[in-house]
Amino acid sequence: MSTIWVVLSYGISLGLAVLLLYVFHARSWYWHMLSVMCALGLGLMPPPANWQGPTYDLSLGSLFVFLLVWGIGGMLMFKTHHEKHA
C-alpha cells in the first residue's frame, strides 16, 4: 500500500476529529472517556484471521486515530460551568 494513502487516511481522520470538536465543542466528559477506551480496545484487539491485510489495518488505524483524538481533545476542552458573579 502506498504511503500517500496512509497519510491521507490518517490526516482525514485527525482533521475530522478536530473539526467536530471545533464545530460542536466538547460533549459530556463520559462520551470522550468512552471514545478513548474504545480506541484503546480497538488498538489492542487482535485482528480476526480472515480479515488481516492492509485495508483492514488502514481502516482500523483511521478509526483509532479519530476516536483517540476526539476523546482526548474533548477531555482537554471540557470546562465546568461556573457562574460569574458581577
N, C-alpha and C positions, 0 to 999 in steps of 0.2 A: 504494500500500500504506500502511496506517495506521501511524503511528509507534508505537503500542502493541504491534503485532506484532513490530516490530524490537527494541524494548526488552525485551519478554518473551522473545523467542527468544535474544537475546544474554545476557540475565540468567540464563536456564536453563542455557545453555552454561557460563557463568562459574561458576555455583553448582554444577553437576555436576562440573566440574574440581576445584574447591576441596573438595567433599565426598569425591571419590575420593582426593585427596591426604590428607585428614584420616583417612579410614577405613583405607586401605591403605598409607599413608605413601609415601615416595619409593622407587621401584624402582631398579634399576641406572642409573647415570648415562647410559649409552648409549641407553636407551629414551627418556629425556627429551630427549636431544640429537636423536635421530631424529624425535621429535614436533615439535620446533621447526623442524627442517629441512623436514619435510612441510608444516607450517603456512606457512612462507615460500614453499615451492614452490607450494602451492595459491593463496596470495595473489598471487603474481606471474604465475600461469598465465592466459593469455587465455581467455575462455570460448569454447566451440565456437559456431559461427554459429547453429545451430538451438536452442541451449539458453539463449540470452540472455533475460533477463527478471527481474522482481522475485523470483520464487520461487527461481530459481537463485541469485541474489545473496544472498538471506536464508539459504538452506541452506548455501551455501559459506562465508558470513561466520560463521555459527554454528559450523561445523566448524573454521574458522580460529581463532576465539576459544577454543574448547575445547582444541585442540591446543597453542596458544601458551601458555595459562595453565597447563595441566597440565605442559608441558615446562619452562617457566621456573620454575614453582613447585617442581617436583620437583628441579631442579638447585639451587635455593636451600635446600631442605630436606635435601639429600643430606649425610650425615655418614659419615666413615670410621669403621671400628670400631677403637677403641683400647682396649687392655686397661688396666684401672685397677689400679694397684699399691697394695696395702694397707700 
